[in-house]
Amino acid sequence: MTNVRKNSAKLTREDLKIAPESPTMELSETPAVEPSDQTSKTVRHAPLVYRVEEIAQLLAISNRAAYNLCNTTKGFKVIRLGTSIRVSKQSFDDWFAAV
C-alpha cells in the first residue's frame, strides 16, 4: 500500500493487499457465544416494606382504615417519605403474627 490513490473508488486488488507480516486481526481459539441467561439477568430482591394499600388488602380493611391504623399504631414501624407512607415488612409481620 505504498502507492495510495486519491480516488478510493478505483482501488484494485493489488492496492488492497496487506503484507502477511502485519496481521490486522487475530483468530480466537474459542467461538463467540451469546451471554448466558444467568449472567444477563438482574437479581430481584423482595421489597422490605409494604405500601398502605397492601396493608389494607392483608387486613381486609379499607384504605382509609389502613391509613388511620398507620397514623395511630405503635405496634409496627411506619416510615414516612415525604407524603408516602411505608411499613417495615418485618415489624408488620411480627405484629400481625402476635395479634
C-alpha positions as CSV (number, residue, x, y, z in Angstrom):
1,M,0.0,0.0,0.0
2,T,2.8,2.3,-0.7
3,N,1.0,3.7,-3.7
4,V,-2.2,5.2,-2.3
5,R,-4.6,6.5,-4.9
6,K,-6.6,9.6,-4.3
7,N,-9.8,8.2,-5.8
8,S,-10.7,5.3,-3.5
9,A,-13.5,4.1,-5.8
10,K,-10.8,2.9,-8.3
11,L,-8.8,0.7,-5.9
12,T,-7.6,-2.6,-7.3
13,R,-6.9,-5.9,-5.6
14,E,-3.2,-5.0,-5.5
15,D,-3.9,-1.8,-3.7
16,L,-6.0,-3.7,-1.0
17,K,-3.4,-6.4,-0.3
18,I,-1.9,-6.4,3.2
19,A,1.6,-7.6,3.9
20,P,1.5,-11.1,5.6
21,E,3.8,-9.9,8.4
22,S,1.3,-7.3,9.7
23,P,-1.9,-9.1,10.5
24,T,-4.9,-6.9,11.2
25,M,-6.9,-9.5,13.2
26,E,-6.1,-12.5,15.4
27,L,-8.2,-15.6,15.4
28,S,-9.6,-16.8,18.7
29,E,-9.5,-20.4,19.7
30,T,-13.0,-20.2,21.3
31,P,-16.1,-19.4,19.3
32,A,-18.1,-16.3,20.0
33,V,-21.2,-17.1,22.1
34,E,-24.2,-15.2,23.5
35,P,-24.0,-14.3,27.2
36,S,-25.8,-16.9,29.3
37,D,-29.1,-16.1,30.9
38,Q,-27.5,-16.5,34.3
39,T,-25.2,-13.5,33.9
40,S,-27.5,-11.2,31.9
41,K,-30.5,-11.4,34.3
42,T,-30.6,-8.9,37.1
43,V,-31.2,-10.1,40.6
44,R,-34.6,-9.2,42.0
45,H,-34.9,-8.6,45.7
46,A,-38.1,-8.9,47.6
47,P,-39.3,-5.5,48.9
48,L,-38.6,-4.8,52.5
49,V,-41.7,-2.6,53.0
50,Y,-45.4,-2.6,52.5
51,R,-47.4,0.2,51.0
52,V,-50.6,1.2,52.9
53,E,-52.7,-0.3,50.1
54,E,-51.0,-3.6,50.7
55,I,-51.7,-3.4,54.4
56,A,-55.4,-2.7,53.7
57,Q,-55.5,-5.9,51.5
58,L,-53.7,-8.0,54.0
59,L,-56.1,-7.0,56.8
60,A,-59.2,-6.8,54.6
61,I,-59.9,-3.2,55.6
62,S,-60.4,0.0,53.6
63,N,-57.5,2.1,52.5
64,R,-58.7,4.9,54.8
65,A,-58.8,2.5,57.8
66,A,-55.3,1.3,56.9
67,Y,-54.1,4.9,56.8
68,N,-55.7,5.6,60.2
69,L,-54.0,2.4,61.6
70,C,-50.6,3.6,60.3
71,N,-51.1,7.0,61.8
72,T,-52.1,5.8,65.3
73,T,-50.3,2.5,65.8
74,K,-47.2,1.9,67.9
75,G,-47.2,-1.9,67.1
76,F,-45.1,-1.8,63.9
77,K,-42.6,0.6,62.3
78,V,-44.1,3.2,60.0
79,I,-41.7,5.0,57.6
80,R,-42.8,8.4,56.2
81,L,-41.0,9.6,53.0
82,G,-42.5,13.0,52.1
83,T,-46.1,12.2,51.6
84,S,-45.6,8.5,51.1
85,I,-46.1,6.0,54.0
86,R,-44.3,2.7,54.0
87,V,-44.4,0.0,56.7
88,S,-41.5,-2.3,57.6
89,K,-42.4,-5.8,56.5
90,Q,-40.5,-7.4,59.3
91,S,-42.2,-5.3,62.0
92,F,-45.6,-5.6,60.5
93,D,-45.4,-9.4,60.0
94,D,-44.2,-9.7,63.7
95,W,-47.1,-7.5,64.8
96,F,-49.6,-9.4,62.7
97,A,-48.4,-12.8,64.0
98,A,-48.8,-11.7,67.6
99,V,-52.4,-10.3,67.0
